[in-house]
Amino acid sequence: MKKVERTTDILRTVRMMIKLYDKMLRSICDRYQLTQIEADIISFLKNNPGKDTVGDIAELRMLSKGNVSRGAEELIQRGLLRREQDPQDRRRMHLTLLPAADPIVSEIQQVRGRFLQKMFDGFGPEELEAYACFNKRIVANIKTASERGEQHE
C-alpha cells in the first residue's frame, strides 16, 4: 500500500470515528437542547478529573478556547456547571458539574459505552490490548513531533 493511501485511510478512520460518536450523541443534544461543544464539555469534565478549566478542555479536546468558554458559560447559565476561582491563582477558573447535569452525564456515559462496543465489535482481549499499546505509541509520537514543531519534512 502506498504511503498516501495509508495516510488517507488513517485520517478517514479518525473522521469516521468522530462522526459516529457525534451522531450517537445527537439525540442527547436534541433532548437536552445542548450544542455539541456543550455535550463535549460535560463529557470531558466527567471523564477527566483534575482537568477542569476551559484551557484544559480546549487543549486536550483540541477545541477553540473561545468556543469552550462560550459553551461553559451557557452551561453555567443553565445551572449545569459551577465556576470557582482557583485559590492559588485567581486567573484560573475551575468548572464543576452540578447535580442537575447527572441525567445528561448518565446518558452520555451510556452512549460512550455503546460507541466503544460498536467500534471494537469482534475484537478479542489481545487485540484490544494491542490497540491500546499502538494508540499510546502513536500519541507519544505525535506529541514528540508537535513539540519539535515538525510541520513538514
DSSP file (Angstrom, degrees, kcal/mol; ACC not computed):
  #  RESIDUE AA STRUCTURE BP1 BP2  ACC     N-H-->O    O-->H-N    N-H-->O    O-->H-N    TCO  KAPPA ALPHA  PHI   PSI    X-CA   Y-CA   Z-CA
    1    1 A M              0   0    0      0, 0.0     2,-0.1     0, 0.0     5,-0.0   0.000 360.0 360.0 360.0 138.0    0.0    0.0    0.0
    2    2 A K     >  -     0   0    0      1,-0.1     4,-2.0     4,-0.0     5,-0.2  -0.349 360.0-117.0 -72.3 153.8    1.3    3.5   -0.9
    3    3 A K  H  > S+     0   0    0      1,-0.2     4,-2.4     2,-0.2     5,-0.2   0.887 115.0  53.2 -57.5 -42.1    2.1    6.0    1.9
    4    4 A V  H  > S+     0   0    0      1,-0.2     4,-2.7     2,-0.2    -1,-0.2   0.901 107.6  50.7 -62.8 -41.6   -0.6    8.4    0.6
    5    5 A E  H  > S+     0   0    0      2,-0.2     4,-2.6     1,-0.2    -1,-0.2   0.903 110.5  49.4 -64.1 -40.0   -3.2    5.7    0.7
    6    6 A R  H  X S+     0   0    0     -4,-2.0     4,-2.6     2,-0.2    -2,-0.2   0.922 111.3  49.2 -64.9 -42.9   -2.3    4.8    4.3
    7    7 A T  H  X S+     0   0    0     -4,-2.4     4,-2.6     2,-0.2     5,-0.3   0.932 112.2  48.2 -60.8 -46.3   -2.4    8.4    5.4
    8    8 A T  H  X S+     0   0    0     -4,-2.7     4,-2.7     1,-0.2    -2,-0.2   0.918 111.5  50.4 -60.3 -44.0   -5.8    8.8    3.7
    9    9 A D  H  X S+     0   0    0     -4,-2.6     4,-2.4     2,-0.2    -2,-0.2   0.913 111.4  48.0 -61.7 -43.2   -7.0    5.6    5.5
   10   10 A I  H  X S+     0   0    0     -4,-2.6     4,-2.4     2,-0.2    -2,-0.2   0.953 114.9  44.0 -63.6 -49.8   -5.8    6.8    8.9
   11   11 A L  H  X S+     0   0    0     -4,-2.6     4,-2.4     1,-0.2    -2,-0.2   0.893 113.8  51.3 -63.8 -39.5   -7.4   10.3    8.5
   12   12 A R  H  X S+     0   0    0     -4,-2.7     4,-2.6    -5,-0.3    -1,-0.2   0.913 109.7  50.2 -63.0 -42.8  -10.6    8.8    7.1
   13   13 A T  H  X S+     0   0    0     -4,-2.4     4,-2.4     2,-0.2    -2,-0.2   0.925 110.6  48.7 -62.2 -46.1  -10.8    6.3   10.1
   14   14 A V  H  X S+     0   0    0     -4,-2.4     4,-2.2     1,-0.2    -1,-0.2   0.933 113.4  47.1 -60.4 -45.9  -10.3    9.1   12.6
   15   15 A R  H  X S+     0   0    0     -4,-2.4     4,-2.7     1,-0.2    -1,-0.2   0.887 110.7  52.1 -64.4 -38.7  -13.0   11.2   11.0
   16   16 A M  H  X S+     0   0    0     -4,-2.6     4,-2.5     2,-0.2    -1,-0.2   0.902 109.0  50.4 -64.1 -40.3  -15.4    8.3   10.8
   17   17 A M  H  X S+     0   0    0     -4,-2.4     4,-2.4     2,-0.2    -2,-0.2   0.932 112.4  46.6 -62.8 -45.3  -15.0    7.6   14.5
   18   18 A I  H  X S+     0   0    0     -4,-2.2     4,-2.8     1,-0.2     5,-0.2   0.919 112.5  50.1 -63.6 -43.9  -15.7   11.2   15.4
   19   19 A K  H  X S+     0   0    0     -4,-2.7     4,-2.5     2,-0.2    -1,-0.2   0.909 111.0  48.9 -62.4 -42.3  -18.7   11.3   13.1
   20   20 A L  H  X S+     0   0    0     -4,-2.5     4,-2.4     2,-0.2    -2,-0.2   0.943 113.4  46.4 -62.7 -47.4  -20.2    8.1   14.6
   21   21 A Y  H  X S+     0   0    0     -4,-2.4     4,-1.8     1,-0.2    -2,-0.2   0.932 113.7  48.2 -61.7 -46.5  -19.7    9.4   18.1
   22   22 A D  H  X S+     0   0    0     -4,-2.8     4,-1.1     1,-0.2    -1,-0.2   0.898 111.7  50.5 -60.8 -40.7  -21.2   12.8   17.3
   23   23 A K  H  X S+     0   0    0     -4,-2.5     4,-0.5    -5,-0.2     3,-0.4   0.901 109.7  50.3 -64.1 -40.5  -24.1   11.1   15.6
   24   24 A M  H  < S+     0   0    0     -4,-2.4     3,-0.4     1,-0.2     4,-0.3   0.823 111.6  48.7 -67.7 -30.6  -24.7    8.9   18.6
   25   25 A L  H >X S+     0   0    0     -4,-1.8     4,-2.3     1,-0.2     3,-0.7   0.677  88.8  87.0 -79.2 -18.1  -24.6   12.0   20.9
   26   26 A R  H 3X S+     0   0    0     -4,-1.1     4,-2.8    -3,-0.4     5,-0.2   0.847  83.7  54.2 -54.8 -40.5  -27.0   13.9   18.7
   27   27 A S  H 3X S+     0   0    0     -4,-0.5     4,-2.5    -3,-0.4    -1,-0.3   0.882 109.7  48.1 -64.2 -36.6  -30.2   12.5   20.4
   28   28 A I  H <> S+     0   0    0     -3,-0.7     4,-2.5    -4,-0.3    -2,-0.2   0.928 111.7  49.8 -66.8 -44.8  -28.9   13.6   23.8
   29   29 A C  H  X>S+     0   0    0     -4,-2.3     5,-2.5     1,-0.2     4,-0.6   0.923 113.8  45.8 -59.0 -44.6  -28.1   17.1   22.4
   30   30 A D  H ><5S+     0   0    0     -4,-2.8     3,-0.6     3,-0.2    -2,-0.2   0.929 112.6  49.6 -64.5 -45.4  -31.5   17.3   20.9
   31   31 A R  H 3<5S+     0   0    0     -4,-2.5    -2,-0.2     1,-0.2    -1,-0.2   0.882 122.8  31.5 -63.1 -39.8  -33.3   16.1   24.1
   32   32 A Y  H 3<5S-     0   0    0     -4,-2.5    -1,-0.2    -5,-0.2    -2,-0.2   0.319 108.1-119.2-102.4   7.7  -31.5   18.5   26.4
   33   33 A Q  T <<5 +     0   0    0     -4,-0.6     2,-0.3    -3,-0.6    -3,-0.2   0.943  61.2 151.3  51.9  54.9  -31.1   21.3   23.9
   34   34 A L      < -     0   0    0     -5,-2.5    -1,-0.2    -6,-0.2     2,-0.2  -0.824  44.9-126.7-110.3 150.3  -27.3   21.2   24.0
   35   35 A T     >  -     0   0    0     -2,-0.3     4,-2.1     1,-0.1     5,-0.2  -0.515  34.6-106.1 -82.6 165.6  -24.8   22.1   21.4
   36   36 A Q  H  > S+     0   0    0      1,-0.2     4,-2.5     2,-0.2     5,-0.1   0.908 122.2  52.0 -59.0 -42.2  -22.1   19.5   20.5
   37   37 A I  H  > S+     0   0    0      1,-0.2     4,-2.3     2,-0.2    -1,-0.2   0.867 107.0  52.8 -66.2 -35.0  -19.5   21.5   22.4
   38   38 A E  H  > S+     0   0    0      2,-0.2     4,-2.2     1,-0.2    -1,-0.2   0.917 110.6  46.9 -66.1 -42.0  -21.7   21.7   25.5
   39   39 A A  H  X S+     0   0    0     -4,-2.1     4,-2.6     1,-0.2    -2,-0.2   0.895 111.2  52.7 -63.5 -39.7  -22.1   17.9   25.5
   40   40 A D  H  X S+     0   0    0     -4,-2.5     4,-2.9     2,-0.2    -2,-0.2   0.898 108.3  50.5 -62.1 -40.8  -18.3   17.6   24.9
   41   41 A I  H  X S+     0   0    0     -4,-2.3     4,-2.6     2,-0.2     5,-0.2   0.938 112.0  46.6 -63.5 -47.3  -17.7   19.9   28.0
   42   42 A I  H  X S+     0   0    0     -4,-2.2     4,-1.8     1,-0.2    -2,-0.2   0.935 115.4  46.1 -60.4 -47.3  -20.0   17.8   30.2
   43   43 A S  H  X S+     0   0    0     -4,-2.6     4,-2.1     1,-0.2    -2,-0.2   0.922 112.6  50.5 -61.7 -45.7  -18.4   14.5   29.0
   44   44 A F  H  X S+     0   0    0     -4,-2.9     4,-1.2     1,-0.2    -2,-0.2   0.935 109.5  49.5 -59.7 -48.6  -14.9   15.8   29.4
   45   45 A L  H  < S+     0   0    0     -4,-2.6     3,-0.3     1,-0.2    -1,-0.2   0.865 112.3  49.0 -62.2 -35.7  -15.5   17.1   32.9
   46   46 A K  H  < S+     0   0    0     -4,-1.8    -1,-0.2    -5,-0.2    -2,-0.2   0.883 118.7  38.1 -67.8 -38.1  -17.0   13.7   33.9
   47   47 A N  H  < S+     0   0    0     -4,-2.1    -2,-0.2     1,-0.2    -1,-0.2   0.409 112.5  54.7 -99.8   1.7  -14.1   11.7   32.4
   48   48 A N    ><  -     0   0    0     -4,-1.2     3,-2.2    -3,-0.3    -1,-0.2  -0.515  69.7-166.0-136.1  68.4  -11.1   13.8   33.3
   49   49 A P  T 3  S+     0   0    0      0, 0.0    -3,-0.1     0, 0.0     3,-0.1  -0.254  79.0  21.8 -55.7 137.8  -10.9   14.5   37.0
   50   50 A G  T 3  S+     0   0    0     -5,-0.1     2,-0.8     1,-0.1     3,-0.1   0.243 101.9  92.5  87.8 -14.4   -8.4   17.3   37.8
   51   51 A K    <   +     0   0    0     -3,-2.2    -3,-0.1    -7,-0.1    -1,-0.1  -0.819  48.2 134.9-108.5  88.1   -8.6   18.7   34.2
   52   52 A D        +     0   0    0     -2,-0.8    43,-3.3    -3,-0.1     2,-0.3   0.085  30.8  95.6-133.8  24.6  -11.4   21.2   34.9
   53   53 A T  S  > S-     0   0    0     41,-0.2     4,-2.4     1,-0.1     5,-0.2  -0.776  79.0-113.8-111.3 162.2  -10.5   24.5   33.3
   54   54 A V  H  > S+     0   0    0     39,-0.5     4,-2.9    -2,-0.3     5,-0.2   0.907 120.2  53.5 -56.7 -41.4  -11.5   25.9   29.9
   55   55 A G  H  > S+     0   0    0      2,-0.2     4,-2.7     1,-0.2     5,-0.2   0.898 106.9  50.5 -61.2 -42.0   -7.9   25.7   28.9
   56   56 A D  H  > S+     0   0    0      2,-0.2     4,-2.8     1,-0.2     5,-0.3   0.943 113.5  45.3 -59.8 -48.4   -7.7   22.1   29.9
   57   57 A I  H  X S+     0   0    0     -4,-2.4     4,-2.3     1,-0.2     6,-0.3   0.938 114.7  47.5 -63.1 -47.4  -10.7   21.2   27.8
   58   58 A A  H  X>S+     0   0    0     -4,-2.9     5,-1.9    -5,-0.2     4,-0.7   0.922 116.5  44.0 -60.8 -45.0   -9.6   23.3   24.8
   59   59 A E  H  <5S+     0   0    0     -4,-2.7     3,-0.3    -5,-0.2    -2,-0.2   0.955 118.8  39.4 -66.6 -51.2   -6.1   21.8   24.9
   60   60 A L  H  <5S+     0   0    0     -4,-2.8    -2,-0.2    -5,-0.2    -1,-0.2   0.797 123.2  39.8 -75.8 -28.2   -7.0   18.1   25.4
   61   61 A R  H  <5S-     0   0    0     -4,-2.3    -1,-0.2    -5,-0.3    -2,-0.2   0.460 106.2-126.5 -95.7  -2.5  -10.0   18.1   23.1
   62   62 A M  T  <5 +     0   0    0     -4,-0.7     2,-0.3    -3,-0.3    -3,-0.2   0.938  60.6 142.6  56.4  50.8   -8.3   20.3   20.6
   63   63 A L      < -     0   0    0     -5,-1.9     2,-0.2    -6,-0.3    -1,-0.2  -0.775  61.0 -86.4-115.8 161.3  -11.1   22.8   20.6
   64   64 A S     >  -     0   0    0     -2,-0.3     4,-2.3     1,-0.1     5,-0.2  -0.498  29.9-139.4 -66.2 131.6  -11.2   26.6   20.3
   65   65 A K  H  > S+     0   0    0     -2,-0.2     4,-2.6     1,-0.2     5,-0.2   0.876 104.0  53.9 -61.3 -37.2  -10.8   28.2   23.7
   66   66 A G  H  > S+     0   0    0      2,-0.2     4,-2.4     1,-0.2    -1,-0.2   0.911 108.7  47.7 -63.2 -43.2  -13.4   30.8   22.8
   67   67 A N  H  > S+     0   0    0      2,-0.2     4,-2.5     1,-0.2    -2,-0.2   0.897 112.7  48.8 -65.0 -40.0  -15.9   28.1   21.8
   68   68 A V  H  X S+     0   0    0     -4,-2.3     4,-2.9     2,-0.2     5,-0.2   0.911 110.8  51.3 -65.6 -41.6  -15.3   26.2   25.1
   69   69 A S  H  X S+     0   0    0     -4,-2.6     4,-2.5     2,-0.2    -2,-0.2   0.930 112.0  46.3 -60.3 -46.2  -15.7   29.4   27.1
   70   70 A R  H  X S+     0   0    0     -4,-2.4     4,-2.1     2,-0.2    -2,-0.2   0.914 113.9  48.3 -63.6 -42.6  -19.0   30.2   25.4
   71   71 A G  H  X S+     0   0    0     -4,-2.5     4,-2.1     2,-0.2    -2,-0.2   0.917 112.2  48.7 -63.8 -43.2  -20.2   26.6   25.9
   72   72 A A  H  X S+     0   0    0     -4,-2.9     4,-2.4     1,-0.2    -2,-0.2   0.909 109.7  52.6 -63.3 -41.9  -19.2   26.6   29.6
   73   73 A E  H  X S+     0   0    0     -4,-2.5     4,-2.5    -5,-0.2    -1,-0.2   0.909 109.0  49.6 -61.1 -41.7  -20.9   30.0   30.1
   74   74 A E  H  X S+     0   0    0     -4,-2.1     4,-1.7     1,-0.2    -1,-0.2   0.912 110.9  49.4 -63.4 -42.3  -24.1   28.6   28.6
   75   75 A L  H  <>S+     0   0    0     -4,-2.1     5,-2.8     2,-0.2     6,-1.1   0.857 110.6  50.8 -65.9 -35.0  -23.9   25.6   30.9
   76   76 A I  H ><5S+     0   0    0     -4,-2.4     3,-1.5     4,-0.2    -2,-0.2   0.933 109.1  50.7 -65.2 -46.2  -23.3   27.8   33.9
   77   77 A Q  H 3<5S+     0   0    0     -4,-2.5    -2,-0.2     1,-0.3    -1,-0.2   0.827 109.3  51.9 -61.0 -31.8  -26.4   29.9   33.0
   78   78 A R  T 3<5S-     0   0    0     -4,-1.7    -1,-0.3    -5,-0.2    -2,-0.2   0.453 117.2-113.5 -85.6  -0.9  -28.5   26.7   32.7
   79   79 A G  T < 5S+     0   0    0     -3,-1.5    21,-0.4    -4,-0.2    -3,-0.2   0.731  88.5 111.2  77.9  22.3  -27.4   25.6   36.2
   80   80 A L  S   <S+     0   0    0     -5,-2.8    18,-2.7    -6,-0.2     2,-0.3   0.676  76.8  33.9 -98.7 -21.8  -25.4   22.5   34.9
   81   81 A L  E     -A   97   0A   0     -6,-1.1     2,-0.4    16,-0.2    16,-0.2  -0.907  63.5-151.0-130.5 157.2  -21.9   23.8   35.8
   82   82 A R  E     -A   96   0A   0     14,-2.2    14,-2.4    -2,-0.3     2,-0.5  -0.978  11.1-146.7-125.7 143.8  -20.4   25.9   38.5
   83   83 A R  E     -A   95   0A   0     -2,-0.4     2,-0.4    12,-0.2    12,-0.2  -0.933  17.7-176.4-111.2 132.0  -17.3   28.1   38.1
   84   84 A E  E     -A   94   0A   0     10,-2.8    10,-3.7    -2,-0.5     2,-0.2  -0.990  25.8-119.2-131.5 138.9  -14.9   28.5   41.0
   85   85 A Q  E     -A   93   0A   0     -2,-0.4     8,-0.2     8,-0.2     5,-0.1  -0.517  32.5-112.5 -74.1 138.5  -11.8   30.7   41.3
   86   86 A D        -     0   0    0      6,-2.8     6,-0.2     3,-0.6     3,-0.1  -0.562  19.3-141.8 -69.6 128.3   -8.5   28.8   42.0
   87   87 A P  S    S+     0   0    0      0, 0.0     3,-0.2     0, 0.0    -1,-0.1   0.799 100.1  42.2 -65.7 -27.2   -7.3   29.8   45.5
   88   88 A Q  S    S+     0   0    0      1,-0.3     2,-0.4     2,-0.0    -2,-0.0   0.728 126.4  29.0 -89.8 -23.7   -3.6   29.9   44.4
   89   89 A D    >   -     0   0    0      3,-0.1     3,-1.9    -3,-0.1    -3,-0.6  -0.850  64.1-163.9-141.3 100.0   -4.2   31.6   41.0
   90   90 A R  T 3  S+     0   0    0     -2,-0.4    -1,-0.1     1,-0.3    -4,-0.1   0.690  88.8  63.6 -61.1 -18.8   -7.1   34.0   40.8
   91   91 A R  T 3  S+     0   0    0     -6,-0.1     2,-0.4     2,-0.0    -1,-0.3   0.755  88.5  82.7 -76.4 -23.8   -6.9   34.0   37.0
   92   92 A R    <   -     0   0    0     -3,-1.9    -6,-2.8    -6,-0.2     2,-0.5  -0.665  63.1-164.1 -86.4 133.9   -7.7   30.3   36.8
   93   93 A M  E     -A   85   0A   0     -2,-0.4   -39,-0.5    -8,-0.2     2,-0.4  -0.974   6.6-149.8-119.6 127.8  -11.3   29.2   37.0
   94   94 A H  E     -A   84   0A   0    -10,-3.7   -10,-2.8    -2,-0.5     2,-0.4  -0.764   8.8-144.4 -96.8 140.8  -12.3   25.6   37.7
   95   95 A L  E     -A   83   0A   0    -43,-3.3     2,-0.4    -2,-0.4   -12,-0.2  -0.869  15.5-172.7-106.5 137.0  -15.5   24.1   36.3
   96   96 A T  E     -A   82   0A   0    -14,-2.4   -14,-2.2    -2,-0.4     2,-0.2  -0.994  24.5-122.0-131.0 133.2  -17.6   21.6   38.3
   97   97 A L  E     -A   81   0A   0     -2,-0.4   -16,-0.2   -16,-0.2   -17,-0.1  -0.516  28.7-142.8 -69.4 138.8  -20.6   19.6   37.1
   98   98 A L    >   -     0   0    0    -18,-2.7     3,-2.5    -2,-0.2     4,-0.3  -0.654  26.9-103.3 -99.1 160.0  -23.7   20.2   39.2
   99   99 A P  G >  S+     0   0    0      0, 0.0     3,-1.8     0, 0.0   -19,-0.1   0.789 117.3  69.9 -53.3 -29.3  -26.3   17.6   40.2
  100  100 A A  G 3  S+     0   0    0    -21,-0.4     4,-0.3     1,-0.3   -20,-0.1   0.749  95.0  56.3 -61.4 -21.4  -28.6   18.9   37.5
  101  101 A A  G <> S+     0   0    0     -3,-2.5     4,-2.8   -21,-0.3     3,-0.4   0.572  79.8  95.6 -84.5  -9.9  -26.2   17.6   34.9
  102  102 A D  H <> S+     0   0    0     -3,-1.8     4,-2.7    -4,-0.3     5,-0.2   0.862  81.5  49.8 -53.4 -44.7  -26.4   14.0   36.3
  103  103 A P  H  > S+     0   0    0      0, 0.0     4,-2.0     0, 0.0    -1,-0.2   0.898 114.1  46.5 -62.9 -36.9  -29.1   12.7   33.9
  104  104 A I  H  > S+     0   0    0     -3,-0.4     4,-2.6    -4,-0.3    -2,-0.2   0.933 111.9  50.5 -67.6 -45.8  -27.1   14.1   30.9
  105  105 A V  H  X S+     0   0    0     -4,-2.8     4,-2.6     1,-0.2    -1,-0.2   0.917 109.4  51.9 -57.1 -45.3  -23.9   12.6   32.3
  106  106 A S  H  X S+     0   0    0     -4,-2.7     4,-1.9    -5,-0.2    -1,-0.2   0.919 111.6  45.6 -59.7 -45.9  -25.6    9.2   32.7
  107  107 A E  H  X S+     0   0    0     -4,-2.0     4,-2.3     2,-0.2    -1,-0.2   0.884 111.7  51.8 -67.4 -37.7  -26.9    9.2   29.1
  108  108 A I  H  X S+     0   0    0     -4,-2.6     4,-2.8     2,-0.2    -2,-0.2   0.912 108.2  52.1 -64.7 -41.1  -23.5   10.4   27.7
  109  109 A Q  H  X S+     0   0    0     -4,-2.6     4,-2.2     1,-0.2    -1,-0.2   0.896 109.1  50.4 -61.1 -39.9  -21.8    7.5   29.6
  110  110 A Q  H  X S+     0   0    0     -4,-1.9     4,-2.4     2,-0.2    -1,-0.2   0.912 110.8  48.7 -63.9 -42.5  -24.3    5.1   28.0
  111  111 A V  H  X S+     0   0    0     -4,-2.3     4,-3.0     2,-0.2    -2,-0.2   0.919 109.2  52.9 -63.6 -43.1  -23.6    6.4   24.6
  112  112 A R  H  X S+     0   0    0     -4,-2.8     4,-2.5     1,-0.2    -1,-0.2   0.919 109.6  49.2 -58.3 -43.4  -19.8    6.2   25.2
  113  113 A G  H  X S+     0   0    0     -4,-2.2     4,-2.2     2,-0.2    -1,-0.2   0.927 113.0  45.8 -62.0 -45.7  -20.2    2.5   26.1
  114  114 A R  H  X S+     0   0    0     -4,-2.4     4,-2.6     2,-0.2    -2,-0.2   0.890 111.3  53.9 -64.9 -38.9  -22.3    1.8   23.0
  115  115 A F  H  X S+     0   0    0     -4,-3.0     4,-2.8     1,-0.2    -2,-0.2   0.943 110.3  45.8 -60.0 -48.4  -19.8    3.7   20.8
  116  116 A L  H  X S+     0   0    0     -4,-2.5     4,-2.5     1,-0.2    -1,-0.2   0.885 111.2  53.1 -64.4 -37.5  -16.9    1.6   22.2
  117  117 A Q  H  < S+     0   0    0     -4,-2.2     4,-0.3    -5,-0.2    -1,-0.2   0.933 112.7  44.2 -61.4 -44.7  -18.9   -1.6   21.7
  118  118 A K  H >< S+     0   0    0     -4,-2.6     3,-0.9     1,-0.2    -2,-0.2   0.922 115.0  48.4 -65.0 -43.6  -19.6   -0.7   18.1
  119  119 A M  H 3< S+     0   0    0     -4,-2.8    -2,-0.2     1,-0.2    -1,-0.2   0.872 120.9  34.5 -67.0 -37.6  -16.1    0.4   17.4
  120  120 A F  T >< S+     0   0    0     -4,-2.5     3,-2.2    -5,-0.2    -1,-0.2   0.136  80.9 147.2-107.5  21.0  -14.4   -2.7   18.9
  121  121 A D  T <  S+     0   0    0     -3,-0.9     3,-0.1     1,-0.3    -3,-0.1  -0.344  74.2  14.2 -56.7 128.2  -17.1   -5.3   17.9
  122  122 A G  T 3  S+     0   0    0      1,-0.3     2,-0.3    -2,-0.1    -1,-0.3   0.399  93.3 132.8  87.0  -3.7  -15.4   -8.6   17.3
  123  123 A F    <   -     0   0    0     -3,-2.2    -1,-0.3     4,-0.1    -3,-0.1  -0.632  46.7-142.8 -81.8 137.5  -12.1   -7.7   18.9
  124  124 A G     >  -     0   0    0     -2,-0.3     4,-2.3    -3,-0.1     5,-0.2  -0.442  31.3 -96.4 -89.0 171.2  -10.6  -10.1   21.4
  125  125 A P  H  > S+     0   0    0      0, 0.0     4,-2.2     0, 0.0     5,-0.2   0.868 124.5  50.7 -57.0 -39.7   -8.7   -9.2   24.6
  126  126 A E  H  > S+     0   0    0      2,-0.2     4,-2.6     1,-0.2     5,-0.2   0.890 110.3  49.7 -67.0 -38.0   -5.3   -9.4   22.9
  127  127 A E  H  > S+     0   0    0      2,-0.2     4,-2.7     1,-0.2    -1,-0.2   0.896 110.4  50.0 -67.2 -39.5   -6.4   -7.2   20.0
  128  128 A L  H  X S+     0   0    0     -4,-2.3     4,-2.4     2,-0.2    -2,-0.2   0.907 112.1  48.2 -64.1 -41.0   -7.8   -4.6   22.5
  129  129 A E  H  X S+     0   0    0     -4,-2.2     4,-2.2    -5,-0.2    -2,-0.2   0.915 111.9  49.1 -65.2 -42.8   -4.5   -4.7   24.4
  130  130 A A  H  X S+     0   0    0     -4,-2.6     4,-2.9     2,-0.2     5,-0.2   0.918 110.3  51.3 -62.5 -43.2   -2.5   -4.3   21.1
  131  131 A Y  H  X S+     0   0    0     -4,-2.7     4,-3.1     1,-0.2     5,-0.2   0.936 109.4  50.3 -57.9 -47.2   -4.7   -1.4   20.1
  132  132 A A  H  X S+     0   0    0     -4,-2.4     4,-2.1     1,-0.2    -1,-0.2   0.903 113.0  46.3 -59.4 -42.4   -4.1    0.3   23.4
  133  133 A C  H  X S+     0   0    0     -4,-2.2     4,-2.1     2,-0.2    -2,-0.2   0.934 114.7  46.2 -66.0 -46.6   -0.4   -0.1   23.1
  134  134 A F  H  X S+     0   0    0     -4,-2.9     4,-2.7     1,-0.2    -2,-0.2   0.925 112.8  50.3 -61.6 -44.7   -0.3    1.1   19.5
  135  135 A N  H  X S+     0   0    0     -4,-3.1     4,-2.7    -5,-0.2    -1,-0.2   0.909 108.9  51.6 -62.1 -42.3   -2.5    4.0   20.3
  136  136 A K  H  X S+     0   0    0     -4,-2.1     4,-2.2    -5,-0.2    -1,-0.2   0.912 112.2  46.4 -60.3 -43.6   -0.3    5.0   23.2
  137  137 A R  H  X S+     0   0    0     -4,-2.1     4,-2.5     2,-0.2    -2,-0.2   0.895 111.6  51.4 -66.7 -40.4    2.8    4.9   21.0
  138  138 A I  H  X S+     0   0    0     -4,-2.7     4,-2.6     2,-0.2    -2,-0.2   0.934 110.6  48.3 -62.2 -46.4    1.1    6.9   18.2
  139  139 A V  H  X S+     0   0    0     -4,-2.7     4,-2.6     1,-0.2    -2,-0.2   0.913 111.6  50.2 -61.4 -42.9    0.0    9.6   20.6
  140  140 A A  H  X S+     0   0    0     -4,-2.2     4,-2.4     1,-0.2    -1,-0.2   0.913 111.2  49.0 -61.7 -42.6    3.6    9.8   22.0
  141  141 A N  H  X S+     0   0    0     -4,-2.5     4,-2.5     2,-0.2    -2,-0.2   0.905 111.7  48.9 -63.5 -41.4    5.0   10.1   18.5
  142  142 A I  H  X S+     0   0    0     -4,-2.6     4,-2.6     2,-0.2    -2,-0.2   0.920 111.5  49.3 -65.2 -43.6    2.5   12.9   17.6
  143  143 A K  H  X S+     0   0    0     -4,-2.6     4,-2.7     2,-0.2    -2,-0.2   0.919 111.8  49.1 -61.1 -43.7    3.3   14.8   20.8
  144  144 A T  H  X S+     0   0    0     -4,-2.4     4,-1.7     1,-0.2    -2,-0.2   0.932 112.7  46.8 -61.5 -46.3    7.0   14.5   20.2
  145  145 A A  H  <>S+     0   0    0     -4,-2.5     5,-2.6     1,-0.2     4,-0.4   0.899 113.6  49.0 -63.1 -40.6    6.6   15.7   16.6
  146  146 A S  H ><5S+     0   0    0     -4,-2.6     3,-1.0     1,-0.2    -2,-0.2   0.904 109.2  51.8 -65.9 -41.8    4.4   18.6   17.7
  147  147 A E  H 3<5S+     0   0    0     -4,-2.7    -1,-0.2     1,-0.3    -2,-0.2   0.829 109.2  50.8 -64.9 -31.8    6.8   19.6   20.4
  148  148 A R  T 3<5S-     0   0    0     -4,-1.7    -1,-0.3    -5,-0.2    -2,-0.2   0.544 113.7-121.2 -81.4  -7.1    9.6   19.7   17.9
  149  149 A G  T < 5 +     0   0    0     -3,-1.0     2,-1.2    -4,-0.4     3,-0.2   0.833  47.8 171.1  72.5  31.9    7.5   21.9   15.6
  150  150 A E      < +     0   0    0     -5,-2.6    -1,-0.2     1,-0.2     3,-0.1  -0.640  13.8 151.9 -82.2  99.0    7.6   19.4   12.8
  151  151 A Q  S    S-     0   0    0     -2,-1.2     2,-0.3     1,-0.4    -1,-0.2   0.794  70.3  -4.2 -93.7 -34.1    5.1   20.6   10.2
  152  152 A H              0   0    0     -3,-0.2    -1,-0.4     1,-0.1     0, 0.0  -0.986 360.0 360.0-154.8 160.2    6.8   19.1    7.2
  153  153 A E              0   0    0     -2,-0.3    -1,-0.1    -3,-0.1    -3,-0.0   0.340 360.0 360.0-126.8 360.0    9.9   17.2    6.2
